[in-house]
């Protein structure tokens, strides 16, 4: 809660519990978001006087954890950008999610396949899918 822009000058200790929880989300930005949150929390302590931060994690060797604890934005960004370039992720490519919803699952599936067939021949497009969405109902 203290991480989101609040300024308490007398805070000398900040803590992050389960700092690696966000690292395991199925999103290519997970490490970036975790890095930002941890660095932000760690930066909240010690504004007026010396401070420290405690980061609890099951993945202390993960670059997002290590680099954020040391406020090493440049090192994190360099590594993250290299990984994204190798994996063909933004900012080196653009991603588009096209969701098809409908009352009939079969008709929605056929529409998704038709969109994929239209896009697939384009030389600047790589189509991944369609993939079925599984609701929890």
N, C-alpha and C positions, 0 to 999 in steps of 0.2 A: 504494500500500500504506500509506503514511503517512496517507492521508486518513481512514481508518476508525477514528477514535477514539484513536489512539495519541498520546502526548504526549512529545515529545523537546524539552526546553527549550533545548537548545543549537543547534537547527536554525535557520539564518539564511537559507537559500535553499531554496525549494520550486519544483518544476517540473511542468508538465502538458504532455505530448507528445500531439499530435493531439487537442486539446481539443474539436474540433468533431465528432468521430466519432459521438458519441451524438446530435447534433442531427439526424442524417439517418435516424434510426430511424422506422418508421411507427407512431408513438405520439404522441398529443396531449400527453403529459407529457414528451416528449423534451427540450424547452428547460428545463423545470423541473428535471429530473434533472441535466442538464449544468450548469446554474447552481449547483445545490447541491454537486456534486462539485468544481467549479472553486473556488468560494468556500471550501469546506472545505480543499482542498489549500493554497490561498493563505493561509488562516488558520493553517496549521501552522508557518509560518516567523515568526520574530521574537517569540516568546513571552517570552523572557527578555531579549533585547536587540533592537536594530533588525534587521529582516529584509526580504527581498524575494522575489518570485515571478516566474517566467518562464512565460508561457503561449504555447505554440506552436499556431497555428491557421491554417487556410485561410480562415476566416470571421471576421476580427477585427471586422467591423462588426455582427455578429449581436448583438442585445440581450442574450442570455444570456451571451455572452462578455464584452461591454463591462461590463455591470452586475456580473457576478461578480468581475471583476478589480478593481472599485472597491468591492466589498462593499456595493453599493446594492440591498439586498433590497427596500426599499419601492418604488423605481423599477421594478425587475423585476416585482414582484408586481402593481403597478398596471397595467402594460402587458399582462402575461400574463392577468390577470383580464378586462381589456377585450376582448382577442382571444378568450378563451373564451366570454364572453357573446355576442359577435357570431357565433361559430361554433356556438353551442348545445352547448357542452361543459361537463363538470363544472367547478365546483360548481353551475352553474346548471341542469343537467339531470342525470338519472341514466342511465347506460348499462348495458345488460345484454348479455352475450355468451351466446348459446345455441348450443352445439355439439352436433351429432348425429353419432354414430359407429355403425358397424355393419359386419358382415361383407360385406353386399351394398351396394355403392355406390349402386345404383339404389333400393333400399329406404330407405337413409339419406336420399337426396335427396328422395324422396317424403315421408318423415316431416318433413324440414325444411320443405318446402313446406306441409305440413298445419299445422305450428306457426305458420308465418308467416300463413297464412290465418286462423287462430284469433285471433292477436294484432292483425292489421292493422285490423280494424274498431273497436278500442278507441280512444276519443277522446284519451286521454293517451299513446298509444303511436305511435311512428314506426318502422316496420319497414324495415330496410335489409338486403335479402337475400331469400332465402338466397344464399349465395355458395359456390362449390365450393372445397374445400381441395385443393391440389395437393401431394402428397407427393413427395419427391425420389427415391423408389424407381424 
